[in-house]
Amino acid sequence: MLESIAHRLLRLFVRTMSRIPFPVVQFMGKMLGTLAFLVPLNRKTVALDNLLQSFGSEMSDTEAKRLLRKVYIHFGQMLLEVPHALRLNPENAHKYFTFESEEHFLDALKKGKGVLALTGHLGNWEMKLVALSMRFGNLAVVARRMDFAPLQRLMIDLRSMYGTEIIPKQRSMRKLLATLRQNKAIGILLDQNVDWYEGVFTEFFGRPACTNKGLALVALKTGAPVVPLFSAKAKDGRYRITIDKEVDLIRTGDKLRDVEDNTTLFTSIIERHIREHPEQYFWFHRRWKTKNYCPLPPGYFS
């Protein structure tokens, strides 16, 4: 009962925000982010620490706090922008997005092996998904189930507006392989912390970060092209969707080494895009939570 009421309220909020002109929504989001920045929450401490650890040698504490304020403003805007996904259609998409080098995506699809779209929590990934589905169709995305059921229902509705298939992150390998055989593109966000048994440690902003190895495993197994795909807000308020060339995978014949090296390569691509727009990245996540350590005492193998 309560979940049903919460879902209806969320849908009412989304419909209301979608009717407000986009520039006004962005102004409201800026105010929301500015106010949220003043609230001393735990995630604010996490985000500031992430920024200081990542850019400590490149900026002062004061500069890091200024950058964090911009991060809050961006995500205040993103929160209120997402409802405008309801208004997206082929006729007005240019008011929200521009595409750069989309031929890389189309060329990869022509290979007939599906496409693994490498991406992360940069820009407005929710609106980007809807825009890509509308423009190219035949898309799927691997997503973690949200803890709040009414929000989960709402996001499934938004994400699947133009036929996008949602692949649950838990035990997704079989479904993922089947989707590639249908020559679909699958969006995979590879910038989240995972437990040690799910990933490999890669360098991310100078620190070891446990990164999911699934993308490398699937790419090496199937030969599906990996195409980096990111969004970032431009000065005119629209989002620019940038599509890079297909990644040249590292293949040495050593399976374990190839998985680790390619995951490291993917992580470096994500970092490069984040460095171009650090104020639009989701720094609130505990990206370096899993530690790289050996449980055996020193000298165990001697």
C-alpha positions as MATLAB code, in Angstrom:
seq = 'MLESIAHRLLRLFVRTMSRIPFPVVQFMGKMLGTLAFLVPLNRKTVALDNLLQSFGSEMSDTEAKRLLRKVYIHFGQMLLEVPHALRLNPENAHKYFTFESEEHFLDALKKGKGVLALTGHLGNWEMKLVALSMRFGNLAVVARRMDFAPLQRLMIDLRSMYGTEIIPKQRSMRKLLATLRQNKAIGILLDQNVDWYEGVFTEFFGRPACTNKGLALVALKTGAPVVPLFSAKAKDGRYRITIDKEVDLIRTGDKLRDVEDNTTLFTSIIERHIREHPEQYFWFHRRWKTKNYCPLPPGYFS';
ca = [
       0.000    0.000    0.000;
       2.681    2.474    1.053;
       4.862    1.453   -1.903;
       1.965    2.078   -4.281;
       1.382    5.553   -2.829;
       5.098    6.351   -3.032;
       5.194    5.228   -6.665;
       2.219    7.439   -7.546;
       3.823   10.427   -5.836;
       7.060    9.847   -7.731;
       5.175    9.640  -11.021;
       3.349   12.874  -10.170;
       6.684   14.559   -9.441;
       8.140   13.334  -12.743;
       5.126   14.463  -14.780;
       5.148   17.873  -13.093;
       8.865   18.467  -13.651;
       8.620   17.328  -17.270;
       6.160   20.158  -17.985;
       8.505   22.876  -16.729;
      10.748   24.394  -19.451;
      14.204   22.807  -19.470;
      16.157   26.053  -18.794;
      13.916   26.722  -15.779;
      14.470   23.161  -14.549;
      18.222   23.655  -14.813;
      18.006   26.881  -12.801;
      15.921   25.136  -10.150;
      18.451   22.308  -10.076;
      21.269   24.791   -9.579;
      19.483   26.239   -6.561;
      18.763   22.750   -5.214;
      22.401   21.722   -5.564;
      23.623   24.926   -3.924;
      21.366   24.341   -0.919;
      22.284   20.649   -0.690;
      25.962   21.596   -0.597;
      25.332   23.414    2.693;
      23.988   20.271    4.393;
      26.729   18.361    6.289;
      25.969   14.790    5.217;
      28.286   11.775    5.349;
      28.326   11.434    1.561;
      29.639   14.990    1.315;
      32.636   13.927    3.385;
      33.104   10.884    1.135;
      32.973   13.018   -2.017;
      35.410   15.618   -0.697;
      37.841   12.913    0.400;
      37.599   11.286   -3.039;
      38.391   14.603   -4.705;
      41.329   15.335   -2.405;
      42.744   11.842   -2.877;
      42.291   12.036   -6.652;
      43.488   15.609   -7.247;
      45.450   16.300   -4.055;
      48.648   17.105   -5.916;
      46.792   19.225   -8.471;
      44.539   21.409   -6.305;
      44.312   22.869   -2.813;
      41.651   22.025   -0.223;
      39.855   25.251   -1.108;
      39.849   24.389   -4.809;
      38.552   20.891   -4.024;
      35.646   22.382   -2.055;
      34.850   24.709   -4.953;
      34.836   21.739   -7.294;
      32.588   19.799   -4.913;
      30.106   22.687   -4.946;
      29.977   22.404   -8.749;
      29.421   18.652   -8.383;
      26.425   19.323   -6.123;
      25.019   21.830   -8.599;
      25.396   19.369  -11.460;
      23.573   16.590   -9.644;
      20.894   18.958   -8.401;
      20.275   19.771  -12.047;
      20.460   16.140  -13.137;
      17.848   15.109  -10.576;
      15.354   17.582  -11.993;
      16.380   17.050  -15.634;
      15.682   13.309  -15.735;
      11.862   13.754  -15.826;
      12.309   15.494  -19.180;
      13.030   12.048  -20.606;
       9.231   11.857  -20.914;
       9.360   14.714  -23.431;
      12.163   13.324  -25.584;
      11.236   12.498  -29.161;
      13.094   12.519  -32.494;
      11.849   16.036  -33.254;
      13.060   17.765  -30.075;
      16.081   15.627  -29.134;
      18.456   18.265  -30.543;
      17.313   20.621  -27.774;
      18.695   18.237  -25.176;
      21.563   16.379  -26.853;
      24.186   16.487  -29.554;
      26.031   13.411  -30.822;
      29.730   13.262  -31.600;
      31.271   10.531  -33.794;
      28.212    8.288  -33.818;
      29.711    6.480  -36.817;
      31.951    4.599  -34.362;
      28.864    3.067  -32.775;
      27.208    2.236  -36.092;
      30.394    0.675  -37.504;
      30.699   -1.530  -34.424;
      27.098   -2.726  -34.793;
      27.751   -3.701  -38.419;
      30.111   -6.439  -37.215;
      27.065   -8.401  -36.059;
      28.501   -9.397  -32.687;
      26.654   -6.856  -30.594;
      28.370   -3.913  -28.908;
      29.648   -3.508  -25.360;
      29.197    0.182  -24.554;
      31.741    1.178  -21.915;
      30.469    4.035  -19.775;
      30.293    5.461  -16.256;
      28.404    7.791  -13.935;
      29.355   10.973  -15.769;
      27.098   13.697  -17.143;
      23.475   12.561  -17.228;
      23.603    8.814  -17.832;
      19.846    8.318  -17.426;
      18.869   10.845  -20.095;
      21.729    9.550  -22.259;
      20.259    6.047  -22.185;
      16.869    7.281  -23.358;
      18.453    9.405  -26.098;
      20.561    6.493  -27.365;
      17.598    4.128  -27.351;
      15.560    6.629  -29.319;
      18.321    7.240  -31.858;
      19.716    3.748  -32.371;
      17.231    1.319  -30.796;
      18.251   -2.272  -30.065;
      19.811   -1.370  -26.698;
      20.142   -3.040  -23.316;
      21.732   -1.956  -20.043;
      23.097   -3.855  -17.059;
      21.654   -2.268  -13.911;
      21.668   -2.985  -10.200;
      18.287   -3.333   -8.551;
      17.484   -0.278   -6.430;
      16.723   -0.710   -2.746;
      13.621    1.521   -2.900;
      11.002   -0.455   -4.861;
       8.839    2.527   -6.009;
      11.922    4.233   -7.465;
      12.957    0.958   -9.104;
       9.575    0.746  -10.870;
       9.791    4.356  -11.994;
      13.324    4.024  -13.390;
      12.412    0.854  -15.282;
       9.535    2.769  -16.896;
      11.832    5.645  -17.902;
      14.722    3.489  -19.077;
      12.524    1.266  -21.223;
      10.545    4.061  -22.909;
      12.087    3.308  -26.311;
      12.448   -0.428  -25.846;
      15.651   -0.621  -23.826;
      16.031   -4.011  -22.163;
      17.058   -3.985  -18.493;
      19.468   -6.779  -17.537;
      19.681   -7.285  -13.754;
      23.274   -7.095  -12.546;
      22.937  -10.198  -10.394;
      23.785  -13.353  -12.367;
      23.662  -11.446  -15.650;
      26.289  -13.342  -17.683;
      23.984  -15.784  -19.514;
      21.475  -13.055  -20.383;
      24.266  -10.745  -21.472;
      25.682  -13.305  -23.903;
      22.227  -14.035  -25.317;
      21.632  -10.312  -25.847;
      24.894   -9.918  -27.764;
      23.888  -12.788  -30.048;
      20.883  -10.643  -31.015;
      23.364   -7.944  -32.127;
      22.209   -5.540  -29.440;
      24.350   -2.905  -27.745;
      24.707   -3.307  -23.988;
      25.588   -0.383  -21.737;
      27.930   -1.311  -18.882;
      28.881    1.200  -16.180;
      32.330    0.094  -15.073;
      33.149    2.684  -12.424;
      31.629    1.089   -9.312;
      33.418   -0.702   -6.477;
      33.000   -4.493   -6.335;
      34.123   -7.192   -3.921;
      37.557   -8.717   -4.503;
      36.139  -11.949   -5.958;
      34.180  -10.043   -8.633;
      36.956   -7.914   -9.990;
      40.598   -7.061  -10.464;
      42.509   -4.124   -9.050;
      43.197   -1.348  -11.530;
      44.726    2.067  -11.057;
      42.044    4.752  -10.893;
      43.252    8.284  -10.180;
      46.487    6.876   -8.805;
      44.929    4.396   -6.379;
      44.063    0.691   -6.698;
      40.322    0.296   -7.277;
      38.573   -3.068   -7.452;
      36.875   -3.089  -10.858;
      34.400   -5.586  -12.283;
      36.157   -7.953  -14.682;
      32.958   -9.012  -16.459;
      33.310   -6.622  -19.399;
      36.807   -7.867  -20.231;
      35.731  -11.501  -19.875;
      32.775  -11.072  -22.238;
      34.699   -8.987  -24.780;
      37.531  -11.522  -24.968;
      35.126  -14.480  -25.129;
      32.727  -13.149  -27.774;
      34.787  -10.707  -29.812;
      32.061   -8.096  -29.341;
      33.533   -4.620  -29.910;
      33.946   -2.380  -26.867;
      32.944    1.214  -27.632;
      33.414    3.964  -24.990;
      30.354    6.182  -24.751;
      29.965    9.164  -22.400;
      27.871   12.295  -21.927;
      28.841   15.714  -20.589;
      26.954   18.985  -20.328;
      28.114   21.726  -22.683;
      27.998   25.479  -22.067;
      24.672   25.803  -23.895;
      23.003   23.466  -21.375;
      22.708   20.530  -23.761;
      24.483   17.228  -23.239;
      27.119   16.147  -25.716;
      27.214   12.377  -26.210;
      30.743   11.409  -27.214;
      31.362    8.042  -28.854;
      34.999    6.943  -29.069;
      36.548    4.507  -31.498;
      36.335    0.805  -30.728;
      38.906   -0.202  -28.113;
      41.774   -2.360  -29.387;
      41.744   -5.235  -26.922;
      44.947   -6.655  -25.487;
      45.325  -10.325  -26.425;
      48.480  -12.146  -25.343;
      47.044  -15.624  -24.872;
      47.373  -15.374  -21.092;
      43.692  -15.270  -20.097;
      44.137  -13.960  -16.555;
      46.629  -11.315  -17.637;
      44.454  -10.238  -20.570;
      41.414   -9.789  -18.306;
      43.439   -7.668  -15.897;
      45.155   -5.598  -18.595;
      41.953   -4.884  -20.512;
      40.064   -3.943  -17.341;
      42.925   -1.566  -16.564;
      42.630   -0.150  -20.080;
      38.879    0.385  -19.697;
      39.411    2.123  -16.357;
      41.968    4.491  -17.874;
      39.454    5.477  -20.568;
      36.837    6.268  -17.922;
      39.363    8.336  -15.960;
      40.292   10.317  -19.069;
      36.679   11.329  -19.640;
      36.180   12.196  -15.960;
      39.257   14.432  -15.982;
      37.700   16.429  -18.811;
      34.566   17.103  -16.712;
      35.304   16.328  -13.025;
      32.417   18.530  -11.879;
      29.971   16.147  -13.595;
      31.173   12.902  -12.017;
      29.471   10.997   -9.183;
      32.166   11.391   -6.511;
      29.775   10.313   -3.726;
      30.410    6.613   -4.347;
      32.954    4.711   -2.207;
      34.944    3.729   -5.270;
      38.031    2.594   -3.341;
      36.182    0.731   -0.571;
      37.587   -2.738   -1.353;
      41.236   -2.881   -0.351;
      43.994   -4.752   -2.117;
      45.725   -6.830    0.513;
      47.138  -10.293    1.085;
      45.572  -12.167    4.036;
      48.684  -14.311    4.443;
      51.467  -13.153    6.801;
      54.802  -11.891    5.414;
      57.217  -14.721    4.632;
      54.436  -17.316    4.276;
      55.831  -18.647    0.989;
      59.524  -18.429    1.943;
];
